[in-house]
Amino acid sequence: MKLYRFQTKYILKKAYTGRLPSHVTQAAKTGLVAPLAKLLRGPLRELVQDAFASAAKHPWLNAGQCERLLRQHLAGTHDHAFPIYVLLNYFRWHDQFIQKTQYVR
């Protein structure tokens, strides 16, 4: 049984009581957070820079603001990981479905 009296993972917690410290077995659930900021500064850096180079083609975007966000993030002075990730996905979507660009997988 996964849920017992609104307590999740009841059996698992009972099995490890006494074997693990109580702060581990009684801790609240935590989510998995991807190291997005680090990925955008590291392995995805070139991909992001290439995508952001097309920002000027989008008249509804302020290319200067996009450049500022990216520059500050890559320099490590600010963490703009989420808006950069959103813009990256938008640029890729636009290229693939509006401009019909084929990406190598």
Contacts in CASP RR format, 6 or more apart in sequence:
PFRMAT RR
TARGET T0000
AUTHOR 0000-0000-0000
METHOD contacts of the structure
MODEL  1
MKLYRFQTKYILKKAYTGRLPSHVTQAAKTGLVAPLAKLLRGPLRELVQD
AFASAAKHPWLNAGQCERLLRQHLAGTHDHAFPIYVLLNYFRWHDQFIQK
TQYVR
1 10 0 8 1.000
1 11 0 8 1.000
2 8 0 8 1.000
2 9 0 8 1.000
2 10 0 8 1.000
2 11 0 8 1.000
3 10 0 8 1.000
4 10 0 8 1.000
4 11 0 8 1.000
7 13 0 8 1.000
8 29 0 8 1.000
13 25 0 8 1.000
13 26 0 8 1.000
16 24 0 8 1.000
16 25 0 8 1.000
17 25 0 8 1.000
36 81 0 8 1.000
36 82 0 8 1.000
36 85 0 8 1.000
37 73 0 8 1.000
37 79 0 8 1.000
37 81 0 8 1.000
40 48 0 8 1.000
40 73 0 8 1.000
40 74 0 8 1.000
40 81 0 8 1.000
40 84 0 8 1.000
40 85 0 8 1.000
40 88 0 8 1.000
41 73 0 8 1.000
41 74 0 8 1.000
41 76 0 8 1.000
44 88 0 8 1.000
45 74 0 8 1.000
47 88 0 8 1.000
48 70 0 8 1.000
48 84 0 8 1.000
48 88 0 8 1.000
49 70 0 8 1.000
51 87 0 8 1.000
51 88 0 8 1.000
51 91 0 8 1.000
51 92 0 8 1.000
51 95 0 8 1.000
52 66 0 8 1.000
52 67 0 8 1.000
52 70 0 8 1.000
52 87 0 8 1.000
52 88 0 8 1.000
52 91 0 8 1.000
54 91 0 8 1.000
54 95 0 8 1.000
55 61 0 8 1.000
55 63 0 8 1.000
55 64 0 8 1.000
55 66 0 8 1.000
55 67 0 8 1.000
55 87 0 8 1.000
55 91 0 8 1.000
56 63 0 8 1.000
58 94 0 8 1.000
61 87 0 8 1.000
66 87 0 8 1.000
69 78 0 8 1.000
69 80 0 8 1.000
69 83 0 8 1.000
69 84 0 8 1.000
69 87 0 8 1.000
70 80 0 8 1.000
70 84 0 8 1.000
72 78 0 8 1.000
72 80 0 8 1.000
73 79 0 8 1.000
73 80 0 8 1.000
73 81 0 8 1.000
73 84 0 8 1.000
92 103 0 8 1.000
95 101 0 8 1.000
95 103 0 8 1.000
96 102 0 8 1.000
96 103 0 8 1.000
END
